[in-house]
Amino acid sequence: MYRLSHRTPTSVGGDTASGPRVTWLVMWLSFAVFLVMRPYEGIVHDARLYVGYALAPLDPDGIGLDILFQQDGQSGYSIYPVFLREMVRLIGPAAAAMVTSYLALALWFLGAWRFAGRFAPRVMGAGALALVLVLATSLHTYYGGSTTFHFAEPFASPRTLAEACVLLGLSFALGGAAIPSALWLLTAMAIHPLMAIGGAAAAVFVLLPSNRMRWYAAAMGGLAVCALLLGAWFGVPLGGLTARFDGEWKRVLQDYGSLVFLSGWEPLDFARLLVHLSTVAIAYRLLTAKGQRLLVAVVVMACSSLALTFVGADHLQMVLIAQAQPWRVLWLLAFVSAVLLGVILLSLRSSARNANEAAFRTAGAYTLVLAWCMVGTSTAAATLSMLAAFLWWLPAFRPGLTVPGSLVRVAPVVALMLLAVIAAAEASVVLPLYAASPAREMLWLWPTWVLAGVPRFAVACAVVPALAGLWPAKAARSWQPVTAAVLTLALFFTFDSRSRYQRSVEQGLVQQMATARTVISGPVLWPDGELEPWAFLGSAGYGSIIQGTPRVFSRDLAMQWGARRRQLLSLEASVKDPRYRLGMERLYHSPEAMQELCSAGDPPTAVALLEAPGWSQTSTRFELPAPQLLPPQDPGQPWEVRSVVYLVACSEWQGASRR
């Protein structure tokens, strides 16, 4: 068995022996990089959902009438909406979303720092720990389907806060402190049970005193799950435990790309999983017994969760399994394997028995780095990661094989050159697209550069050689004060990276909560608008994507939202991707299309059109506080600039259709 030596490395970025001041400095440096890589873009993604849950009870006659809140089956399982509601009441929705995002990220980083130090204590001096976390949180952090979810999300979501509590709970479990571990994990369960359940199971596996008890507990859990699946298979009437989706509900979920089913995932998602598992296979023997125990628990749960999802959700169509989303435990595998990437690089200095083995392991480690940098763009990352594991373990099975010693020196150079090619390829796609925005406004936003992979490339070029011991310790320590000053300054310009339009929407939410005015009483159809009806009109939305997010938790919501969405799709001349962009071209050219929409069984009260309709003399012009810039859907097309919308009431068209 090849293990790291017990000495704590002092060659990277400072260490615990040099005093608390240096420890806090390197901790701040790594936290600053962590935040710079996670610019705050405002109330976006699922933050719209949770801020909406907070706003609805405070405006029951306006926003509160949205079907998202009338038929929600999700928010009652978490205390997070209650916490966010009080924050909104105290400081307003925009400030509440930013403050809770920042506090959740700070707690997350604290939990990650403590967890990584306990998970791999033999390699974790303060400087090494900082670099390992910087690398782990700067590369691709996605898990689940379609690169939609990632750990440590920089917006107001209970997932980030629950992950932080799980990491703190696991760090105490690794230290043998059962009571603090249980308290943190129970807190995580109260915030987001789906994100916490995997961490709680892993903690139990670590804390149980003997292997026999651990495997007994695992067997009992497996038998319970099998009994549940068999009950659903044979139609045993156990209420919600064995309930299955009916045809209409399942159709709504599948038609709009629900990621709770593995059938909705892409090959890239499974390639990412292979990269994570290959990393675990390489690093397993570099950990202590407790670290190995935790790693086994995480891998077993990850594989079991996918099998459970495949059988229970995809094939048996069980409501409980789909709602429980067992694949969520993949976030923990993603983070643990990302930490292990840094551990592998650190081990290059001390784990090999001879120069030949060191050459193989160096080649394997840098091949793995390439796989991690490609995991978001190509399925070839899976092949590279398996090649990396093969190179790493080959000397253990074929000790007679030899390679040139120069491979140790060449591998880092070749890897960094290939990293530059990968980064250039990503940037060549993203940066020209955003440079084409009006006045290049979107190009200069920091999230654009993060999306292009430029900061990720810089981190990889700086951290990977440092972890492998290619940078001298004195040089690393001498740059700490300068780096701290630069990163502190950078935080002021990068963390709050909301666009002008996003700021105007959030300011509209603030004004709406202050005045509680309702411009239009009833749901308003605003194409591609999630927060706009709430912020600018004080009204419910109609058929927006965010309304369909919890559709797996509520059949009534799924049915009503699905019917509305189908009605809107019928108004399209052509549909490229109806999940994200909805043009409804027929409405601009045909009054008959307006009559069709307004005469449906569940019509909107008003429609916000992006162009003045020639067939209506009664539309109301509404000028947006800031122009909304949308990238083109087809290459070579100009950006879409929305400055004005035209509000058309449905009442006159309902009357016309009756006549």
Salt bridges, closest charged atoms under 4 A:
ASP46 OD2 - ARG159 NH1 2.88
GLU86 OE2 - ARG89 NH2 3.40
GLU153 OE1 - ARG159 NE 2.86
ASP246 OD2 - ARG555 NE 2.61
GLU248 OE1 - ARG555 NH2 3.45
ASP269 OD1 - ARG272 NH2 3.23
GLU357 OE1 - ARG353 NE 3.48
GLU426 OE1 - ARG456 NH2 2.68
GLU441 OE1 - ARG500 NH2 3.12
ASP496 OD1 - ARG498 NE 2.88
ASP496 OD2 - ARG503 NH2 3.38
GLU506 OE1 - ARG498 NH1 2.84
ASP528 OD2 - ARG581 NE 3.94
ASP528 OD2 - ARG642 NH2 3.03
GLU530 OE2 - ARG48 NH1 3.81
ASP577 OD1 - ARG579 NE 3.36
GLU596 OE1 - ARG586 NH2 2.99
ASP602 OD2 - ARG564 NE 2.67
ASP634 OD1 - LYS576 NZ 2.92
GLU640 OE1 - ARG581 NH2 3.05
GLU640 OE2 - ARG642 NE 2.84
